[in-house]
Amino acid sequence: MRDAVTMALLYDYYGGLLTEKQRTCFDLYYNQDYSLAEIAAEAGISRQGVHETIARAEALLRNFEAQVGCLAREARVQQAAGEIAAAARSLAAGGDVPVLAAEILRAVETIKE
């Protein structure tokens, strides 16, 4: 299940870089929950052809992420935003201002990277 979520996120970022055939097969498989046989019937290709097309698309999406890193950057930004929010809540509760300010600045630097 986790891999399917990762693939869907990678598709959101990089799907436009795939061929039309790859996008169609990938979308039907991951987003529409079609089986390989159903996709093959709809696309007019063999089940093996669908499997290979999806596997190629997955490899390309992983390669794009390895090269560009949009998904990894988004995860770092989300983590840093959570740290900033936690520090802000502590500040609002009367926490140690210099320590919390340093935490906020570290999180901001993470976002800038």
CNS distance restraints for C-alpha pairs under 8 A (distance, minus, plus):
assign (resid   1 and name CA) (resid   5 and name CA) 6.46 0.50 0.50
assign (resid   2 and name CA) (resid   6 and name CA) 6.24 0.50 0.50
assign (resid   3 and name CA) (resid   7 and name CA) 6.03 0.50 0.50
assign (resid   4 and name CA) (resid   8 and name CA) 6.11 0.50 0.50
assign (resid   4 and name CA) (resid  30 and name CA) 6.80 0.50 0.50
assign (resid   5 and name CA) (resid   9 and name CA) 6.23 0.50 0.50
assign (resid   6 and name CA) (resid  10 and name CA) 6.12 0.50 0.50
assign (resid   7 and name CA) (resid  11 and name CA) 6.04 0.50 0.50
assign (resid   7 and name CA) (resid  30 and name CA) 7.86 0.50 0.50
assign (resid   7 and name CA) (resid  58 and name CA) 7.07 0.50 0.50
assign (resid   7 and name CA) (resid  61 and name CA) 7.71 0.50 0.50
assign (resid   8 and name CA) (resid  12 and name CA) 6.26 0.50 0.50
assign (resid   8 and name CA) (resid  30 and name CA) 6.77 0.50 0.50
assign (resid   8 and name CA) (resid  31 and name CA) 7.37 0.50 0.50
assign (resid   9 and name CA) (resid  13 and name CA) 6.50 0.50 0.50
assign (resid   9 and name CA) (resid  71 and name CA) 7.47 0.50 0.50
assign (resid  10 and name CA) (resid  14 and name CA) 5.91 0.50 0.50
assign (resid  10 and name CA) (resid  15 and name CA) 7.23 0.50 0.50
assign (resid  10 and name CA) (resid  61 and name CA) 6.03 0.50 0.50
assign (resid  10 and name CA) (resid  62 and name CA) 7.44 0.50 0.50
assign (resid  10 and name CA) (resid  65 and name CA) 7.27 0.50 0.50
assign (resid  10 and name CA) (resid  71 and name CA) 6.98 0.50 0.50
assign (resid  11 and name CA) (resid  15 and name CA) 4.31 0.50 0.50
assign (resid  11 and name CA) (resid  16 and name CA) 7.96 0.50 0.50
assign (resid  11 and name CA) (resid  61 and name CA) 6.83 0.50 0.50
assign (resid  13 and name CA) (resid  70 and name CA) 7.22 0.50 0.50
assign (resid  13 and name CA) (resid  71 and name CA) 7.66 0.50 0.50
assign (resid  14 and name CA) (resid  18 and name CA) 7.49 0.50 0.50
assign (resid  14 and name CA) (resid  61 and name CA) 6.42 0.50 0.50
assign (resid  14 and name CA) (resid  64 and name CA) 7.08 0.50 0.50
assign (resid  15 and name CA) (resid  23 and name CA) 6.56 0.50 0.50
assign (resid  15 and name CA) (resid  61 and name CA) 7.52 0.50 0.50
assign (resid  16 and name CA) (resid  23 and name CA) 7.81 0.50 0.50
assign (resid  18 and name CA) (resid  22 and name CA) 5.88 0.50 0.50
assign (resid  18 and name CA) (resid  23 and name CA) 5.97 0.50 0.50
assign (resid  18 and name CA) (resid  57 and name CA) 6.82 0.50 0.50
assign (resid  18 and name CA) (resid  60 and name CA) 7.82 0.50 0.50
assign (resid  19 and name CA) (resid  23 and name CA) 6.13 0.50 0.50
assign (resid  20 and name CA) (resid  24 and name CA) 6.08 0.50 0.50
assign (resid  21 and name CA) (resid  25 and name CA) 6.18 0.50 0.50
assign (resid  21 and name CA) (resid  53 and name CA) 7.76 0.50 0.50
assign (resid  22 and name CA) (resid  26 and name CA) 5.85 0.50 0.50
assign (resid  22 and name CA) (resid  53 and name CA) 5.87 0.50 0.50
assign (resid  22 and name CA) (resid  54 and name CA) 6.46 0.50 0.50
assign (resid  22 and name CA) (resid  56 and name CA) 7.95 0.50 0.50
assign (resid  22 and name CA) (resid  57 and name CA) 5.88 0.50 0.50
assign (resid  23 and name CA) (resid  27 and name CA) 5.84 0.50 0.50
assign (resid  23 and name CA) (resid  57 and name CA) 7.84 0.50 0.50
assign (resid  24 and name CA) (resid  28 and name CA) 6.13 0.50 0.50
assign (resid  25 and name CA) (resid  29 and name CA) 6.06 0.50 0.50
assign (resid  25 and name CA) (resid  39 and name CA) 6.63 0.50 0.50
assign (resid  25 and name CA) (resid  50 and name CA) 6.70 0.50 0.50
assign (resid  25 and name CA) (resid  53 and name CA) 7.13 0.50 0.50
assign (resid  25 and name CA) (resid  54 and name CA) 6.34 0.50 0.50
assign (resid  26 and name CA) (resid  30 and name CA) 5.90 0.50 0.50
assign (resid  26 and name CA) (resid  31 and name CA) 7.64 0.50 0.50
assign (resid  26 and name CA) (resid  54 and name CA) 5.68 0.50 0.50
assign (resid  26 and name CA) (resid  57 and name CA) 7.17 0.50 0.50
assign (resid  27 and name CA) (resid  31 and name CA) 5.02 0.50 0.50
assign (resid  27 and name CA) (resid  32 and name CA) 6.37 0.50 0.50
assign (resid  28 and name CA) (resid  32 and name CA) 4.67 0.50 0.50
assign (resid  28 and name CA) (resid  33 and name CA) 6.14 0.50 0.50
assign (resid  28 and name CA) (resid  34 and name CA) 5.46 0.50 0.50
assign (resid  28 and name CA) (resid  39 and name CA) 6.76 0.50 0.50
assign (resid  29 and name CA) (resid  33 and name CA) 5.02 0.50 0.50
assign (resid  29 and name CA) (resid  34 and name CA) 4.91 0.50 0.50
assign (resid  29 and name CA) (resid  35 and name CA) 6.40 0.50 0.50
assign (resid  29 and name CA) (resid  36 and name CA) 7.16 0.50 0.50
assign (resid  29 and name CA) (resid  39 and name CA) 7.40 0.50 0.50
assign (resid  30 and name CA) (resid  34 and name CA) 7.58 0.50 0.50
assign (resid  34 and name CA) (resid  38 and name CA) 5.90 0.50 0.50
assign (resid  34 and name CA) (resid  39 and name CA) 6.28 0.50 0.50
assign (resid  35 and name CA) (resid  39 and name CA) 6.28 0.50 0.50
assign (resid  36 and name CA) (resid  40 and name CA) 6.05 0.50 0.50
assign (resid  36 and name CA) (resid  47 and name CA) 5.66 0.50 0.50
assign (resid  36 and name CA) (resid  50 and name CA) 6.32 0.50 0.50
assign (resid  36 and name CA) (resid  51 and name CA) 6.77 0.50 0.50
assign (resid  37 and name CA) (resid  41 and name CA) 6.21 0.50 0.50
assign (resid  37 and name CA) (resid  46 and name CA) 7.95 0.50 0.50
assign (resid  37 and name CA) (resid  47 and name CA) 5.47 0.50 0.50
assign (resid  38 and name CA) (resid  42 and name CA) 6.24 0.50 0.50
assign (resid  39 and name CA) (resid  43 and name CA) 5.89 0.50 0.50
assign (resid  39 and name CA) (resid  47 and name CA) 7.65 0.50 0.50
assign (resid  39 and name CA) (resid  50 and name CA) 6.97 0.50 0.50
assign (resid  40 and name CA) (resid  44 and name CA) 5.61 0.50 0.50
assign (resid  40 and name CA) (resid  45 and name CA) 4.98 0.50 0.50
assign (resid  40 and name CA) (resid  46 and name CA) 5.36 0.50 0.50
assign (resid  40 and name CA) (resid  47 and name CA) 5.15 0.50 0.50
assign (resid  40 and name CA) (resid  49 and name CA) 7.69 0.50 0.50
assign (resid  40 and name CA) (resid  50 and name CA) 6.05 0.50 0.50
assign (resid  41 and name CA) (resid  45 and name CA) 6.83 0.50 0.50
assign (resid  41 and name CA) (resid  46 and name CA) 7.78 0.50 0.50
assign (resid  45 and name CA) (resid  49 and name CA) 6.12 0.50 0.50
assign (resid  45 and name CA) (resid  50 and name CA) 6.90 0.50 0.50
assign (resid  46 and name CA) (resid  50 and name CA) 6.38 0.50 0.50
assign (resid  47 and name CA) (resid  51 and name CA) 6.25 0.50 0.50
assign (resid  48 and name CA) (resid  52 and name CA) 6.15 0.50 0.50
assign (resid  49 and name CA) (resid  53 and name CA) 6.08 0.50 0.50
assign (resid  50 and name CA) (resid  54 and name CA) 6.14 0.50 0.50
assign (resid  51 and name CA) (resid  55 and name CA) 6.08 0.50 0.50
assign (resid  52 and name CA) (resid  56 and name CA) 6.01 0.50 0.50
assign (resid  53 and name CA) (resid  57 and name CA) 6.15 0.50 0.50
assign (resid  54 and name CA) (resid  58 and name CA) 6.09 0.50 0.50
assign (resid  55 and name CA) (resid  59 and name CA) 6.20 0.50 0.50
assign (resid  56 and name CA) (resid  60 and name CA) 6.17 0.50 0.50
assign (resid  57 and name CA) (resid  61 and name CA) 6.12 0.50 0.50
assign (resid  58 and name CA) (resid  62 and name CA) 6.19 0.50 0.50
assign (resid  59 and name CA) (resid  63 and name CA) 6.08 0.50 0.50
assign (resid  60 and name CA) (resid  64 and name CA) 6.06 0.50 0.50
assign (resid  61 and name CA) (resid  65 and name CA) 6.24 0.50 0.50
assign (resid  62 and name CA) (resid  66 and name CA) 6.16 0.50 0.50
assign (resid  63 and name CA) (resid  67 and name CA) 6.15 0.50 0.50
assign (resid  64 and name CA) (resid  68 and name CA) 5.87 0.50 0.50
assign (resid  64 and name CA) (resid  69 and name CA) 7.48 0.50 0.50
assign (resid  65 and name CA) (resid  69 and name CA) 4.61 0.50 0.50
assign (resid  65 and name CA) (resid  70 and name CA) 6.40 0.50 0.50
assign (resid  65 and name CA) (resid  71 and name CA) 6.83 0.50 0.50
assign (resid  65 and name CA) (resid  72 and name CA) 7.91 0.50 0.50
assign (resid  69 and name CA) (resid  73 and name CA) 6.05 0.50 0.50
assign (resid  70 and name CA) (resid  74 and name CA) 6.14 0.50 0.50
assign (resid  71 and name CA) (resid  75 and name CA) 6.34 0.50 0.50
assign (resid  72 and name CA) (resid  76 and name CA) 6.36 0.50 0.50
assign (resid  73 and name CA) (resid  77 and name CA) 6.17 0.50 0.50
assign (resid  74 and name CA) (resid  78 and name CA) 6.14 0.50 0.50
assign (resid  75 and name CA) (resid  79 and name CA) 6.19 0.50 0.50
assign (resid  76 and name CA) (resid  80 and name CA) 6.13 0.50 0.50
assign (resid  76 and name CA) (resid 110 and name CA) 7.03 0.50 0.50
assign (resid  76 and name CA) (resid 111 and name CA) 6.95 0.50 0.50
assign (resid  77 and name CA) (resid  81 and name CA) 6.01 0.50 0.50
assign (resid  77 and name CA) (resid 110 and name CA) 7.17 0.50 0.50
assign (resid  77 and name CA) (resid 111 and name CA) 5.25 0.50 0.50
assign (resid  78 and name CA) (resid  82 and name CA) 6.25 0.50 0.50
assign (resid  79 and name CA) (resid  83 and name CA) 6.39 0.50 0.50
assign (resid  80 and name CA) (resid  84 and name CA) 6.18 0.50 0.50
assign (resid  80 and name CA) (resid 107 and name CA) 4.76 0.50 0.50
assign (resid  80 and name CA) (resid 108 and name CA) 6.91 0.50 0.50
assign (resid  80 and name CA) (resid 110 and name CA) 6.48 0.50 0.50
assign (resid  80 and name CA) (resid 111 and name CA) 6.49 0.50 0.50
assign (resid  81 and name CA) (resid  85 and name CA) 6.13 0.50 0.50
assign (resid  81 and name CA) (resid 107 and name CA) 7.21 0.50 0.50
assign (resid  82 and name CA) (resid  86 and name CA) 6.14 0.50 0.50
assign (resid  83 and name CA) (resid  87 and name CA) 6.16 0.50 0.50
assign (resid  83 and name CA) (resid 103 and name CA) 7.57 0.50 0.50
assign (resid  83 and name CA) (resid 104 and name CA) 7.14 0.50 0.50
assign (resid  83 and name CA) (resid 107 and name CA) 6.47 0.50 0.50
assign (resid  84 and name CA) (resid  88 and name CA) 6.07 0.50 0.50
assign (resid  84 and name CA) (resid 103 and name CA) 7.43 0.50 0.50
assign (resid  84 and name CA) (resid 104 and name CA) 5.23 0.50 0.50
assign (resid  84 and name CA) (resid 107 and name CA) 6.36 0.50 0.50
assign (resid  84 and name CA) (resid 108 and name CA) 7.85 0.50 0.50
assign (resid  85 and name CA) (resid  89 and name CA) 6.21 0.50 0.50
assign (resid  86 and name CA) (resid  90 and name CA) 6.30 0.50 0.50
assign (resid  87 and name CA) (resid  91 and name CA) 6.14 0.50 0.50
assign (resid  87 and name CA) (resid 100 and name CA) 5.57 0.50 0.50
assign (resid  87 and name CA) (resid 101 and name CA) 7.73 0.50 0.50
assign (resid  87 and name CA) (resid 103 and name CA) 6.90 0.50 0.50
assign (resid  87 and name CA) (resid 104 and name CA) 6.48 0.50 0.50
assign (resid  88 and name CA) (resid  92 and name CA) 6.14 0.50 0.50
assign (resid  88 and name CA) (resid 100 and name CA) 7.78 0.50 0.50
assign (resid  89 and name CA) (resid  93 and name CA) 6.26 0.50 0.50
assign (resid  90 and name CA) (resid  94 and name CA) 6.42 0.50 0.50
assign (resid  90 and name CA) (resid  95 and name CA) 5.11 0.50 0.50
assign (resid  90 and name CA) (resid 100 and name CA) 7.52 0.50 0.50
assign (resid  91 and name CA) (resid  95 and name CA) 4.79 0.50 0.50
assign (resid  91 and name CA) (resid  96 and name CA) 7.09 0.50 0.50
assign (resid  91 and name CA) (resid  97 and name CA) 6.48 0.50 0.50
assign (resid  91 and name CA) (resid 100 and name CA) 6.92 0.50 0.50
assign (resid  95 and name CA) (resid 100 and name CA) 7.29 0.50 0.50
assign (resid  96 and name CA) (resid 100 and name CA) 6.15 0.50 0.50
assign (resid  97 and name CA) (resid 101 and name CA) 5.83 0.50 0.50
assign (resid  98 and name CA) (resid 102 and name CA) 6.22 0.50 0.50
assign (resid  99 and name CA) (resid 103 and name CA) 6.44 0.50 0.50
assign (resid 100 and name CA) (resid 104 and name CA) 6.21 0.50 0.50
assign (resid 101 and name CA) (resid 105 and name CA) 6.19 0.50 0.50
assign (resid 102 and name CA) (resid 106 and name CA) 6.18 0.50 0.50
assign (resid 103 and name CA) (resid 107 and name CA) 6.28 0.50 0.50
assign (resid 104 and name CA) (resid 108 and name CA) 6.16 0.50 0.50
assign (resid 105 and name CA) (resid 109 and name CA) 6.22 0.50 0.50
assign (resid 106 and name CA) (resid 110 and name CA) 6.41 0.50 0.50
assign (resid 107 and name CA) (resid 111 and name CA) 6.46 0.50 0.50
assign (resid 108 and name CA) (resid 112 and name CA) 6.35 0.50 0.50
assign (resid 109 and name CA) (resid 113 and name CA) 6.47 0.50 0.50
